[in-house]
Amino acid sequence: MNIQQALKKAATELNLFNIPSASLDAEVLLLEALNRNVVRNDNEKLDKNWLYAHNNHKLTEKEEELFNNFIDQRKKHKPVAYIINRKEFFGYEFYVNENVLIPRPETELIVEEVLKIITGVNSLEHKNYSLIDIGTGSGCILISILNELRKNKKNDLIKQSIAIDISKKAIEIATINAKRYSLENNIKFINKDFKKELDQKLFSSSNHFVITANLPYITDNNYEKLDKNVKDYEPKIALTSGTQGLDDIKNMLYLISKISIKINQKIYLLIEADPDQINVIKEYLKKHFKDTKIAIINDLSGKKRLVIVSLFT
Ligand SMILES: C[S@@+](CC[C@H](N)C(=O)[O-])C[C@H]1O[C@@H](n2cnc3c(N)ncnc32)[C@H](O)[C@@H]1O
């Protein structure tokens, strides 16, 4: 079978199994099958254009077997990122498997806004930030922030970085990703429920804290209606948070409100949520926090997605 035939066959099969992005997925999975098995000495990166320029290239038996295996997994609605074990986020590649949420493009907003706070005009003082990533999953948020700061030679603005996740397997994957970018010694990984970890002790080490939280926020009801590729494969603990989808976010805010009255540190808090939850979160903040500045940031589709809270005690 050559490339053209393989792509056509796979796209037809995926369409039959109601995979919405059948042709694109077939291309990505074929590139993966070829990349892994062809010994390439020209360092040429295989891409979509390469595929179409080599329509008649014959697949080896091994390549065909691997490709068929990938397509069979995709037919069962397994997300492509879990089949190829990686996902790009903020221009960086992250190892992922079914133990962590696949990083979503809208979450890149958190990284952008944190970088603005730490390096931009919004910054109060350019030093001594502690970063705490709650529900780190693959580590994509924290690792992207640290990568960007290092790229711009601003990593000395960070005093310490902490990644918390209740899932042991997620922490293992975040550690793999940190190692990949030589950041394993820059991040303290904590495998705990954030409710047990968010206390005054955590806030004793520096003056400025930036807390990022992409915690689960899907309601129990909506969880049942999720697409097969999410519901059957992504970890439930990364997705749901009670009847309103707000249990984790509210618990976190409550704990931070208690801590913030006892300490004298400046805290920026960046919370991703569903557009329908943003106003509820805003009301909750007004009720539980004094002297806060709240900003709402829209995602690329114009939906309210991120709440930034500035707490200056
Ligand atoms: C929506 S995922 C986000 C993962 C990653 N930050 C991202 O943006 O792709 C939420 C993460 O929170 C973790 N989590 C859920 N409940 C938690 C808790 N009580 N304490 C700490 N982590 C929790 C899950 O294991 C999961 O990795």
The ligand as an SDF file (V2000), in Angstrom:
LIG
                    3D

 27 29  0  0  0  0  0  0  0  0999 V2000
   -8.4460   20.2480   34.3670 C   0  0  0  0  0  0  0  0  0  0  0  0
   -7.0300   19.2870   34.8350 S   0  0  0  0  0  0  0  0  0  0  0  0
   -5.7750   20.4690   34.4350 C   0  0  0  0  0  0  0  0  0  0  0  0
   -4.4360   19.8950   34.1690 C   0  0  0  0  0  0  0  0  0  0  0  0
   -3.3970   20.9250   33.6660 C   0  0  0  0  0  0  0  0  0  0  0  0
   -3.1930   21.9680   34.6400 N   0  0  0  0  0  0  0  0  0  0  0  0
   -3.8550   21.5500   32.3610 C   0  0  0  0  0  0  0  0  0  0  0  0
   -4.2000   22.7270   32.3430 O   0  0  0  0  0  0  0  0  0  0  0  0
   -3.8580   20.8460   31.3390 O   0  0  0  0  0  0  0  0  0  0  0  0
   -7.1780   19.3560   36.5810 C   0  0  0  0  0  0  0  0  0  0  0  0
   -6.0760   18.6720   37.3960 C   0  0  0  0  0  0  0  0  0  0  0  0
   -6.3960   18.8830   38.7850 O   0  0  0  0  0  0  0  0  0  0  0  0
   -6.0940   17.7090   39.5180 C   0  0  0  0  0  0  0  0  0  0  0  0
   -6.9130   17.7150   40.7250 N   0  0  0  0  0  0  0  0  0  0  0  0
   -8.2450   17.4420   40.8520 C   0  0  0  0  0  0  0  0  0  0  0  0
   -8.6340   17.5770   42.1270 N   0  0  0  0  0  0  0  0  0  0  0  0
   -7.5360   17.9520   42.8360 C   0  0  0  0  0  0  0  0  0  0  0  0
   -7.2920   18.2190   44.2130 C   0  0  0  0  0  0  0  0  0  0  0  0
   -8.2650   18.1510   45.1170 N   0  0  0  0  0  0  0  0  0  0  0  0
   -6.0320   18.5670   44.6020 N   0  0  0  0  0  0  0  0  0  0  0  0
   -5.0340   18.6360   43.6880 C   0  0  0  0  0  0  0  0  0  0  0  0
   -5.2080   18.3740   42.3720 N   0  0  0  0  0  0  0  0  0  0  0  0
   -6.4310   18.0430   41.9520 C   0  0  0  0  0  0  0  0  0  0  0  0
   -6.4040   16.5680   38.5490 C   0  0  0  0  0  0  0  0  0  0  0  0
   -5.7120   15.3950   38.9150 O   0  0  0  0  0  0  0  0  0  0  0  0
   -5.9620   17.1830   37.2210 C   0  0  0  0  0  0  0  0  0  0  0  0
   -4.6100   16.8480   36.9410 O   0  0  0  0  0  0  0  0  0  0  0  0
  1  2  1  0
  2  3  1  0
  2 10  1  0
  3  4  1  0
  4  5  1  0
  5  6  1  0
  5  7  1  0
  7  8  2  0
  7  9  1  0
 10 11  1  0
 11 12  1  0
 11 26  1  0
 12 13  1  0
 13 14  1  0
 13 24  1  0
 14 15  1  0
 14 23  1  0
 15 16  2  0
 16 17  1  0
 17 18  1  0
 17 23  2  0
 18 19  1  0
 18 20  2  0
 20 21  1  0
 21 22  2  0
 22 23  1  0
 24 25  1  0
 24 26  1  0
 26 27  1  0
M  CHG  2   2   1   9  -1
M  END
$$$$
